Amino acid sequence: MHNTSLKIVATKGIFWSAIDKFAVQFGQFFVSIVLARILVPEDFGLIGMLTIFIGLSQIFIESGLGTGLIQRQNRKPIDFSTLFVFNLAVSCIFYLFLFFAAPFIASFFKQPQLIDLTRMLSLNLFINAFGIVQRTKLTIAIDFKGIAKSNVIGMIIGGLCGVIFAVKGYGVWSLVIQILSGSLASSVSLWFFSNWKPSIVFSIKSFNSLFGFGSKLLIAGLYAQLLNNVYNISIGRFYSSASLGFYTRAKSFAELSAGTVVSVLQQATFPILVTLQHDKEKLISVFSRMIRMSAFFIIPFITLIALLAKPIVLLLFTEKWAALIPLLQWMVFARIFYPMSVVNMNLLNAVGRSDLYLKVDLSKFPLTVLAMIITIPLGVKSMIIGHVITSAISFIINAYLPGRLYGYGPIDQLKDMLPVFGAAIVMAIPVFITTYFFENLILQLFIGGAVGVLTYLLICWLLKLEELKEVLDLILKFKKTSELVK
């Protein structure tokens, strides 16, 4: 792929991926605000207890085969059919497993309601399995326009159904209905936007070839899912469902800030990195640029959320969610290195080193276990503070191998991020002063936010950061880009 065409494809991919992620994430965020004002923290806590079981099952269903197919250069029709059959078969197996395991899950968390909730919510596994190959085909073609449309349709339909049933008094079941209806709408849309139709053919040879790459991602995915939800299990087991509800809301809010940018970069740039895997110089250039741009957006945004947590929570979620404030302030800082960590790990997958991806992921397990042992008896807030510390250390670990392979490791990455950290710290001072002098929550939020953004941009301009120049150039070229992607 020539440089010019690659740039056009990358621009189109990032453009539509950004529309997809920001529209979906902020749409879901708006829906979650409406639902949080209607429902109670206990409802969100009950769904949070099931996240680990649904998440682990989904990892098994996908098994890294879709990513392996994207990474592969010579794909055949039999590969897609094999993936489709495998996804459906495994989704049925895991649905049956969770159906019969539901009483044990309910007993573990001491919540009888979880029996019916588990059996109904597990249907989402089967629904999602129908759209995996279609999504993979669109990703390979870097056709994120179709993916964006299907995700937005799913978000809108799921959100409307959830809110309607919440208003009608269905409580926690409105959250289940939101998830199932959204997934169904998204899967149906993927079939419409993708030109691929399945054939029920399964090839052992194709499966073994894909699983050779995907098996490492399967293990890494299982580990990451377990690691990501171990706090849900611990809080749900040792504390109340309300405590877990506060925790899951804090986590969702934090992931909105960091996760959205990560999703855009990961989805749009992974196929690009794959095409550059044999061109070391260009690969490093794209990789380092992703690190710097991630830090440029995420670090000040997370700092602002922490400073304005009180007006954000009380205005959006009302007083019944006041216990969320300190949890949110710490949780966002647990995500401050998350985008850069994901970019580092994504590079290993793009160059076909899923084995190294797995080794790096597993090396962080003792660190997490130690943090959990120390903080679980101390309370939910202490657990999140421990997560902040382990996340910072995990970034160093994640950046180590890319540093060894390409000469751009944790020290170089932190040096590139240092000006952004400095600008964010300077920005925090006038924001703190603003929130101190204004008692009105609306004034705190809007004036504090405006002061923070303007101060940050001014400091970046004085420091002559290249990332600011790139953003301004992108805004100036937005009209041209819009015409390009039509």
VOGU-3710 file (C-alpha; in Angstrom, 3 decimals, decimal comma):
1> mhntslkiva> 0,000/0,000/0,000  1,453/3,326/-1,080  2,040/6,103/1,447  -0,696/8,332/0,004  -3,340/5,607/-0,151  -2,331/4,366/3,298  -2,776/7,868/4,695  -6,208/8,164/3,062  -7,296/4,763/4,387  -5,969/5,579/7,861
11> tkgifwsaid> -7,728/8,951/7,846  -11,021/7,394/6,795  -10,622/4,632/9,358  -9,866/6,967/12,250  -12,647/9,347/11,178  -15,376/6,695/11,171  -13,945/4,888/14,167  -14,035/8,173/16,094  -17,658/8,747/15,093  -18,445/5,195/16,147
21> kfavqfgqff> -16,741/5,255/19,524  -17,628/8,769/20,592  -21,249/8,506/19,444  -21,728/5,129/21,095  -19,800/5,870/24,278  -21,421/9,229/24,907  -24,807/7,909/23,847  -24,487/5,076/26,348  -23,249/7,549/28,922  -26,340/9,699/28,436
31> vsivlarilv> -28,561/6,627/28,754  -26,689/5,538/31,896  -27,360/8,957/33,455  -31,082/8,624/32,776  -31,131/5,070/34,129  -29,077/6,024/37,206  -31,605/8,729/38,070  -34,459/6,201/37,833  -32,834/3,058/39,251  -30,867/2,491/42,464
41> pedfgligml> -27,162/1,555/42,926  -28,160/-2,013/43,912  -29,549/-2,626/40,392  -26,223/-1,774/38,778  -24,426/-3,851/41,403  -26,405/-6,989/40,492  -25,442/-6,653/36,827  -21,844/-5,989/37,896  -21,769/-9,361/39,664  -22,451/-11,113/36,355
51> tifiglsqif> -19,931/-9,160/34,277  -17,068/-11,575/34,936  -19,041/-14,667/33,869  -20,419/-13,110/30,696  -17,035/-11,572/29,886  -15,080/-14,812/30,303  -17,592/-16,693/28,168  -17,334/-14,071/25,419  -13,545/-14,425/25,390  -13,883/-18,197/24,874
61> iesglgtgli> -16,382/-17,680/22,065  -14,073/-15,298/20,191  -10,875/-17,172/21,197  -8,695/-14,596/19,450  -9,599/-16,130/16,067  -11,049/-12,911/14,688  -7,877/-11,021/15,550  -5,843/-13,847/14,034  -7,833/-13,540/10,820  -7,246/-9,776/10,719
71> qrqnrkpidf> -3,513/-10,284/11,304  -3,252/-12,952/8,572  -2,236/-11,761/5,113  -3,613/-14,646/2,942  -7,214/-15,190/3,999  -9,547/-17,732/2,376  -13,368/-18,059/2,412  -13,092/-21,292/4,406  -11,403/-19,334/7,216  -14,445/-17,085/7,666
81> stlfvfnlav> -16,888/-20,004/7,570  -14,817/-21,905/10,119  -14,823/-18,908/12,425  -18,584/-18,488/12,088  -19,355/-22,140/12,927  -16,932/-22,109/15,851  -18,447/-18,930/17,325  -21,998/-20,284/17,193  -21,094/-23,707/18,614  -19,104/-22,325/21,533
91> scifylflff> -21,748/-19,679/22,335  -24,365/-22,449/22,684  -22,067/-24,461/24,972  -21,393/-21,520/27,258  -25,032/-20,485/27,385  -25,958/-23,955/28,622  -23,093/-23,864/31,107  -24,228/-20,546/32,596  -27,878/-21,658/32,578  -27,114/-24,599/34,853
101> aapfiasffk> -24,464/-22,705/36,862  -26,883/-19,865/37,702  -27,903/-21,254/41,131  -24,255/-21,575/42,181  -23,520/-17,999/41,064  -26,504/-16,735/43,043  -25,363/-18,713/46,092  -21,808/-17,347/45,870  -23,003/-13,730/45,916  -25,941/-14,504/48,246
111> qpqlidltrm> -28,359/-12,924/45,758  -31,255/-15,246/44,728  -32,272/-12,811/41,961  -29,136/-13,734/40,055  -30,546/-17,110/38,966  -33,041/-15,633/36,499  -30,803/-12,668/35,677  -27,912/-14,968/34,705  -30,071/-17,172/32,506  -31,582/-14,235/30,655
121> lslnlfinaf> -28,445/-12,104/30,301  -26,448/-15,099/28,994  -28,544/-15,002/25,811  -26,322/-12,081/24,850  -23,518/-14,562/24,122  -25,524/-16,235/21,368  -26,710/-12,915/19,947  -23,177/-11,476/19,744  -21,784/-14,639/18,143  -23,860/-13,986/15,004
131> givqrtklti> -22,022/-10,735/14,278  -18,375/-11,595/14,984  -17,423/-12,617/11,430  -19,255/-9,680/9,861  -17,413/-7,289/12,151  -14,111/-9,000/11,321  -14,743/-8,680/7,562  -15,451/-4,953/7,886  -12,364/-4,446/10,059  -10,107/-6,199/7,527
141> aidfkgiaks> -11,465/-3,914/4,813  -10,933/-0,940/7,176  -14,605/-0,211/6,545  -15,466/1,353/9,890  -18,414/3,206/8,418  -20,564/0,061/8,511  -19,336/-0,835/12,001  -20,106/2,688/13,206  -23,653/2,569/11,838  -24,388/-0,828/13,395
151> nvigmiiggl> -23,025/0,212/16,794  -24,980/3,471/16,811  -28,189/1,619/15,866  -27,585/-0,860/18,683  -26,911/1,925/21,173  -30,057/3,860/20,258  -32,421/0,866/20,278  -30,889/-0,600/23,433  -30,978/2,748/25,205  -34,607/3,432/24,297
161> cgvifavkgy> -35,715/-0,026/25,420  -33,796/0,250/28,685  -35,206/3,664/29,574  -38,784/2,715/28,621  -38,739/-0,391/30,822  -37,011/1,496/33,671  -39,770/4,133/33,621  -42,354/1,335/33,701  -40,782/0,042/36,931  -38,903/-3,046/35,758
171> gvwslviqil> -35,852/-2,181/37,885  -32,750/-4,272/37,220  -34,538/-6,066/34,351  -34,496/-2,829/32,368  -30,685/-3,100/32,294  -30,916/-6,666/30,970  -33,397/-5,595/28,301  -31,118/-2,706/27,314  -28,166/-5,047/26,794  -30,055/-7,744/24,873
181> sgslassvsl> -32,000/-5,408/22,582  -28,902/-3,346/21,806  -26,839/-6,426/20,929  -29,605/-7,852/18,742  -29,998/-4,595/16,809  -26,242/-4,295/16,324  -25,824/-7,902/15,108  -28,710/-7,598/12,633  -27,234/-4,333/11,324  -23,818/-5,942/10,808
191> wffsnwkpsi> -25,425/-8,549/8,551  -27,009/-5,768/6,548  -23,820/-3,697/6,150  -21,521/-6,653/5,480  -21,629/-8,401/2,102  -20,596/-11,730/3,644  -23,104/-14,556/4,039  -22,228/-17,688/6,010  -21,825/-21,231/4,817  -21,956/-23,949/7,448
201> vfsiksfnsl> -18,500/-25,346/6,695  -15,808/-26,105/9,244  -12,170/-26,825/8,403  -9,902/-28,404/11,020  -6,856/-27,171/9,108  -8,138/-23,595/9,025  -9,090/-23,712/12,700  -5,689/-25,052/13,772  -3,955/-22,338/11,759  -6,040/-19,544/13,282
211> fgfgskllia> -5,906/-21,013/16,767  -2,110/-21,101/16,629  -2,174/-17,322/16,805  -5,457/-16,945/18,681  -4,664/-19,362/21,516  -2,222/-16,908/23,066  -4,794/-14,152/22,782  -7,398/-16,466/24,308  -5,276/-17,047/27,387  -4,340/-13,378/27,568
221> glyaqllnnv> -7,984/-12,378/27,123  -9,155/-14,717/29,861  -6,475/-13,397/32,165  -7,256/-9,757/31,320  -10,990/-10,317/31,799  -10,416/-11,998/35,139  -8,013/-9,259/36,177  -10,392/-6,537/35,037  -13,310/-7,999/36,981  -11,604/-9,401/40,070
231> ynisigrfys> -12,655/-6,243/41,902  -16,285/-6,881/40,916  -16,069/-10,384/42,363  -14,382/-9,230/45,575  -16,706/-6,274/46,216  -19,800/-8,289/45,304  -18,742/-11,120/47,648  -17,493/-9,142/50,659  -19,501/-5,924/50,427  -23,057/-4,932/49,500
241> saslgfytra> -24,599/-4,815/46,014  -24,892/-1,032/46,507  -21,114/-0,787/47,049  -20,568/-2,701/43,829  -23,041/-0,396/42,116  -21,001/2,651/43,145  -17,806/0,930/42,029  -19,162/-0,075/38,603  -20,447/3,460/37,964  -17,033/4,913/38,861
251> ksfaelsagt> -15,350/2,382/36,587  -17,726/3,061/33,697  -17,199/6,807/33,997  -13,410/6,394/34,060  -13,472/4,073/31,062  -15,569/6,592/29,158  -12,645/9,026/29,302  -9,760/6,647/28,650  -11,519/3,776/26,935  -13,111/5,818/24,157
261> vvsvlqqatf> -9,798/7,173/22,894  -8,251/3,711/23,204  -11,079/2,119/21,219  -10,670/4,615/18,395  -6,922/4,144/18,193  -7,006/0,370/18,632  -9,733/-0,373/16,110  -8,556/2,045/13,427  -4,801/1,583/13,720  -4,458/-2,169/14,300
271> pilvtlqhdk> -4,963/-3,089/10,618  -2,654/-0,201/9,685  0,083/-1,461/12,029  -0,355/-4,914/10,503  0,415/-3,524/7,025  3,534/-1,809/8,436  4,839/-4,771/10,425  7,739/-5,260/7,989  8,644/-1,554/7,796  10,302/-0,859/11,137
281> eklisvfsrm> 10,886/2,872/10,619  7,276/3,670/9,693  5,970/1,343/12,385  7,906/3,137/15,118  6,795/6,518/13,760  3,103/5,584/13,890  3,527/3,855/17,263  5,229/6,812/18,966  2,694/9,234/17,524  -0,139/7,158/18,980
291> irmsaffiip> 1,496/7,280/22,427  1,919/11,063/22,341  -1,576/11,781/21,024  -3,143/9,459/23,602  -1,356/11,274/26,424  -2,247/14,692/24,972  -5,980/13,983/25,249  -6,244/11,622/28,203  -4,040/13,179/30,896  -5,755/16,617/31,056
301> fitliallak> -9,213/15,106/30,608  -8,750/12,721/33,533  -7,305/15,514/35,680  -10,379/17,658/34,966  -12,780/14,840/35,872  -11,005/14,318/39,205  -11,159/18,044/40,020  -14,812/18,393/38,991  -16,054/15,032/40,338  -18,407/16,604/42,899
311> pivlllftek> -20,481/18,759/40,517  -20,410/16,025/37,865  -21,835/13,358/40,177  -24,369/15,501/42,037  -25,710/17,216/38,925  -25,872/14,141/36,713  -26,677/11,331/39,127  -28,319/13,204/42,058  -27,575/13,038/45,796  -28,290/9,316/46,097
321> waalipllqw> -24,994/8,727/44,259  -22,887/11,047/46,482  -20,760/8,113/47,715  -19,525/7,823/44,126  -17,491/11,082/44,299  -14,282/9,898/46,058  -14,361/6,589/44,173  -14,554/8,405/40,845  -11,678/10,750/41,747  -9,354/7,810/42,366
331> mvfarifypm> -10,706/5,569/39,616  -9,954/8,027/36,816  -6,310/8,128/37,890  -6,242/4,337/37,696  -6,961/4,846/33,970  -4,447/7,600/33,259  -1,876/5,209/31,725  -4,460/2,852/30,265  -4,458/4,194/26,665  -0,666/4,116/26,447
341> svvnmnllna> -0,553/0,607/27,930  -3,061/-0,671/25,378  -1,133/0,899/22,494  2,037/-0,877/23,650  0,279/-4,229/23,872  -1,517/-3,669/20,573  1,839/-3,292/18,821  2,855/-6,816/19,866  -0,318/-8,251/18,332  0,095/-6,256/15,137
351> vgrsdlylkv> 3,548/-7,710/14,481  2,333/-11,241/15,216  3,922/-11,621/18,669  0,873/-12,795/20,585  3,246/-15,016/22,587  4,996/-11,950/23,993  1,614/-10,309/24,572  0,673/-13,267/26,751  3,949/-13,297/28,670  3,739/-9,589/29,454
361> dlskfpltvl> 0,132/-9,912/30,601  0,837/-12,884/32,867  3,854/-11,165/34,444  1,509/-8,632/36,085  -0,526/-11,224/37,954  1,545/-11,321/41,200  1,345/-7,523/41,412  -2,450/-7,553/41,252  -2,782/-10,396/43,754  -0,554/-8,558/46,246
371> amiitiplgv> -2,581/-5,350/45,873  -5,836/-7,245/46,383  -4,599/-9,046/49,506  -3,536/-5,752/51,058  -6,555/-3,628/50,129  -9,652/-5,876/50,273  -9,931/-5,666/54,100  -9,516/-1,865/53,966  -12,589/-1,026/51,891  -13,619/-0,173/48,323
381> ksmiighvit> -11,766/3,165/48,210  -8,503/1,520/49,311  -8,941/-1,147/46,635  -9,180/1,559/43,972  -6,095/3,363/45,330  -4,220/0,066/45,094  -5,438/-0,202/41,504  -3,981/3,253/40,755  -0,551/2,073/41,901  -0,654/-1,239/40,032
391> saisfiinay> -1,816/0,499/36,838  1,207/2,811/36,863  3,571/-0,120/37,381  1,753/-2,129/34,690  2,427/0,619/32,156  6,174/0,247/32,771  5,883/-3,512/32,264  3,754/-3,143/29,109  6,202/-0,697/27,535  9,281/-2,806/28,279
401> lpgrlygygp> 9,180/-5,237/25,329  8,290/-2,631/22,668  11,296/-0,776/24,042  13,516/-3,810/23,606  12,198/-4,558/20,118  11,984/-1,039/18,698  13,993/1,240/20,984  10,992/3,197/22,262  10,471/1,974/25,803  8,955/3,314/29,037
411> idqlkdmlpv> 11,630/5,957/29,687  11,328/7,453/26,194  7,542/7,307/26,345  7,432/9,036/29,745  9,789/11,723/28,455  7,393/12,374/25,580  4,506/12,588/28,049  6,302/14,852/30,535  5,255/18,181/28,919  1,620/17,026/28,948
421> fgaaivmaip> 1,833/16,102/32,631  3,341/19,517/33,345  0,576/21,313/31,440  -2,081/19,290/33,283  -0,597/20,149/36,687  -0,515/23,869/35,860  -4,097/23,591/34,566  -5,234/22,073/37,886  -4,365/25,203/39,886  -6,915/27,670/38,387
431> vfittyffen> -9,563/24,917/38,227  -9,156/24,200/41,942  -9,341/27,913/42,753  -12,496/28,277/40,636  -14,298/25,395/42,373  -13,248/26,797/45,777  -14,780/30,242/45,192  -18,028/29,129/43,509  -20,549/27,232/45,626  -23,040/26,744/42,812
441> lilqlfigga> -22,460/23,298/41,264  -23,376/24,405/37,740  -20,881/27,279/37,882  -18,220/24,948/39,289  -18,706/22,517/36,418  -18,926/24,887/33,471  -16,600/27,693/34,582  -14,109/25,225/36,070  -14,177/23,146/32,892  -13,764/26,166/30,614
451> vgvltyllic> -10,910/27,577/32,689  -9,203/24,170/32,665  -9,429/23,678/28,910  -8,257/27,205/28,076  -5,373/27,008/30,550  -4,249/23,635/29,201  -4,330/24,805/25,583  -2,431/27,975/26,499  0,327/26,014/28,258  0,585/23,592/25,325
461> wllkleelke> 0,852/26,561/22,940  3,601/28,135/25,061  5,435/24,806/25,143  4,961/24,514/21,361  3,717/20,944/21,592  3,558/19,225/18,230  0,357/17,432/19,228  -1,520/20,738/19,537  -0,391/21,734/16,066  -1,592/18,400/14,679
471> vldlilkfkk> -4,995/18,817/16,312  -5,370/22,352/14,937  -4,353/21,151/11,469  -6,903/18,332/11,718  -9,660/20,810/12,624  -8,727/23,049/9,678  -8,821/20,068/7,333  -12,044/18,664/8,794  -14,196/19,846/5,913  -11,830/18,286/3,393
481> tselvk> -11,770/15,019/5,357  -15,564/14,955/5,563  -15,792/15,194/1,780  -13,179/12,466/1,431  -15,069/9,899/3,503  -18,505/10,459/1,966
//
